[in-house]
Amino acid sequence: MINRCAALVAFLIVVCTVVPLVGESPQTIAAKPLFGRVHESYDPTSGKIFVLAIGNDARSGNPDRSLADAIHIIGINTKTMKGGVLNLPRDSWVNIPGQGSAKINEALFRGGPELLARTVENLTGIRLDYWVMVGFEGFESIIKELHGVVMNIPRAVNDIGGSGAVLRAGVQKLKGYQALAYARARKAFSGGDVARTTHQGDMLVALLRKLRKETAANPASLLRWIAVTREHARFDITADEMFRLGILGTQLGAKDVGNVTVPVSLGWVGSASVVFIAPGARSIYARFKKNASL
């Protein structure tokens, strides 16, 4: 135990020295994820952190004004070291501040990550601390450079006419292009967009499991995760903030992170197919806001 603590202390010193140097390449990479604060102020003494994870539908690059293809709130309770992933289907019909009612994914197109964050806050009552956004290219590159992610696929997937995902059932390691295809697949499932957003949450938990496993075996491996992310990202947060979030991630066990999709019903607004978030979601929001875990 003493040796492990000493190793961790040494690791922290190395990270604090190296992380500021593992900066972005001077060349701009179009597919970079974006990462920023939702509010100027943040009170870490609250013991709760909420991050809005956004996947946009840009096939190339990572523009602010695109449609949101994936929308998730990730919560971490720093006191209980438990967390949760709350999934919001992209076709949810909601109020967009200053814009009226529309599908929630349109908030990103109309006002970038900031408007989408305000929309999610307005919907859930949860004060978000950070947002992170990634496009198709950036997501695939991150998974590829992390050498894949192990997923348990509940049943075989054949979505050739949609995302292109073709996967057998069972536990398997997905390569970058396979992970992207699975995260996008909806036509292969009767639940459509609801099933897809749940699977995206599953993938976030699987990545957490991979991070925890690799850093438990070798704490210094967190450096590789940070380096890979920074290689494909530009940030509006400090290296210190990123490091703290990374450390928190290594302390969370996947079994302590719930993955919940809001209950919805299918419907129509004019000729548009939408989903309406059920009243039962309010109790989920309240529980998540209170505990930062699900």
Number of C-alpha atoms within 10 A of each C-alpha: 6 7 8 10 10 11 15 15 12 13 18 16 11 13 20 13 11 14 17 13 11 16 15 17 12 6 6 11 16 15 22 26 28 21 22 20 19 21 12 7 8 14 9 10 8 10 14 23 21 24 22 26 22 26 24 26 19 19 10 12 18 23 21 20 16 21 22 28 24 25 25 27 24 26 27 26 21 18 11 14 18 22 28 25 29 24 24 25 29 22 22 23 21 20 17 23 15 8 12 8 13 16 22 26 27 23 28 23 18 16 17 17 27 17 20 25 28 20 21 25 14 15 17 18 15 19 18 23 21 21 23 18 24 28 26 23 21 26 21 20 22 22 21 18 14 17 13 21 22 17 19 15 16 11 11 13 19 18 19 13 10 13 18 17 23 16 17 14 13 12 11 14 14 20 19 21 19 21 23 21 22 23 23 24 27 22 18 19 15 9 12 13 23 24 19 24 28 24 23 24 27 20 20 19 22 17 20 20 20 18 24 21 16 16 18 14 9 13 20 18 16 22 19 12 18 17 18 18 21 21 19 22 24 18 17 11 12 11 20 13 10 16 19 11 13 16 16 14 21 19 16 21 17 22 10 15 22 18 23 18 19 21 18 18 11 12 13 11 11 7 6 10 13 22 22 18 20 11 11 11 15 16 11 18 19 14 13 25 20 12 19 27 24 20
